[in-house]
């Protein structure tokens, strides 16, 4: 069903987009994992991606072994990811500024 695929998309984004395309947003509209079979990914990568998304609650498994996308859990995951990303960038930047100030004012001799 997907005709155009952005080669820069991650496996996670490709899987999410597929569930969005099929409008799988609730147990009633849930879809089987087979909807991802035509993605330009190996079956191992698709299985790994879906498993990780299940652990984070981004995809939710139904009793009949179908899946749907949880926008609420996706938003929570993105906020958590963004916080970690900014910490990884912010801490080294803060240390660099602190060292520059110490060096510029000759606080440590």
VMD Tcl script that draws the C-alpha trace (Angstrom):
set ca {
  {0.00 0.00 0.00}
  {2.98 2.31 0.48}
  {4.18 3.61 -2.87}
  {6.77 6.15 -1.81}
  {9.20 5.50 1.00}
  {11.62 8.05 2.37}
  {14.99 6.23 2.56}
  {15.96 8.30 5.60}
  {13.08 7.07 7.75}
  {13.92 4.79 10.62}
  {12.41 1.33 10.94}
  {10.24 2.61 13.78}
  {8.89 5.47 11.72}
  {8.14 3.16 8.79}
  {6.20 0.76 11.04}
  {4.28 3.58 12.75}
  {3.41 5.15 9.41}
  {2.07 1.81 8.18}
  {-0.27 1.47 11.16}
  {-1.36 5.09 10.70}
  {-1.99 4.47 7.01}
  {-4.29 1.57 7.90}
  {-5.91 3.76 10.59}
  {-5.16 1.21 13.30}
  {-5.84 3.43 16.32}
  {-8.02 1.21 18.53}
  {-8.69 -2.47 19.27}
  {-11.58 -2.30 16.81}
  {-9.37 -1.12 13.92}
  {-6.25 -3.12 14.92}
  {-4.26 -4.76 12.13}
  {-2.03 -7.84 11.91}
  {1.74 -7.39 11.76}
  {1.62 -8.64 8.16}
  {0.69 -5.13 6.99}
  {4.41 -4.35 7.39}
  {5.59 -7.15 5.10}
  {6.07 -4.85 2.09}
  {8.26 -2.37 3.95}
  {11.88 -2.20 2.76}
  {13.02 -3.96 5.94}
  {13.92 -7.53 6.77}
  {11.39 -9.54 8.73}
  {13.85 -9.66 11.65}
  {14.04 -5.86 11.76}
  {10.25 -5.55 11.58}
  {9.81 -8.10 14.40}
  {12.46 -6.38 16.54}
  {10.87 -2.97 15.95}
  {7.36 -4.16 16.76}
  {8.61 -5.93 19.92}
  {10.33 -2.76 21.14}
  {7.24 -0.69 20.38}
  {5.11 -3.15 22.34}
  {7.44 -2.78 25.35}
  {7.08 1.01 25.20}
  {3.32 0.82 24.63}
  {3.54 2.57 21.27}
  {1.90 -0.44 19.65}
  {-0.73 -2.29 21.64}
  {-1.46 -6.00 21.18}
  {-5.09 -7.16 21.09}
  {-6.46 -10.54 22.17}
  {-6.66 -11.70 18.55}
  {-2.94 -10.91 18.03}
  {-3.47 -7.71 16.09}
  {-1.86 -4.38 16.83}
  {-2.83 -0.74 16.95}
  {-0.93 2.52 17.35}
  {-1.29 4.52 20.58}
  {-0.71 8.23 19.88}
  {-0.83 9.00 23.62}
  {2.00 6.54 24.38}
  {3.95 7.78 21.35}
  {3.79 11.35 22.68}
  {5.00 10.17 26.11}
  {7.87 8.26 24.48}
  {8.90 11.27 22.38}
  {9.01 13.56 25.43}
  {11.16 11.05 27.31}
  {13.47 10.65 24.31}
  {13.78 14.42 23.86}
  {14.72 14.90 27.52}
  {17.50 12.33 27.24}
  {18.70 13.86 23.97}
  {18.93 17.33 25.51}
  {20.77 15.95 28.54}
  {23.33 14.29 26.28}
  {23.91 17.60 24.51}
  {23.37 19.95 27.47}
  {25.74 18.43 30.00}
  {28.87 18.55 27.79}
  {27.94 22.07 26.63}
  {27.51 23.20 30.24}
  {30.85 21.68 31.26}
  {32.55 23.35 28.28}
  {31.15 26.76 29.25}
  {32.15 26.24 32.88}
  {35.70 25.30 31.90}
  {35.90 28.32 29.59}
  {34.78 30.64 32.41}
  {37.27 29.08 34.81}
  {40.05 29.49 32.26}
  {39.04 33.02 31.21}
  {38.93 34.38 34.76}
  {41.90 32.35 36.00}
  {39.92 30.94 38.90}
  {42.14 27.85 39.07}
  {45.86 28.44 38.96}
}
mol new
graphics top color blue
foreach p $ca { graphics top sphere $p radius 0.5 }
foreach p [lrange $ca 0 end-1] q [lrange $ca 1 end] { graphics top cylinder $p $q radius 0.2 }
display resetview
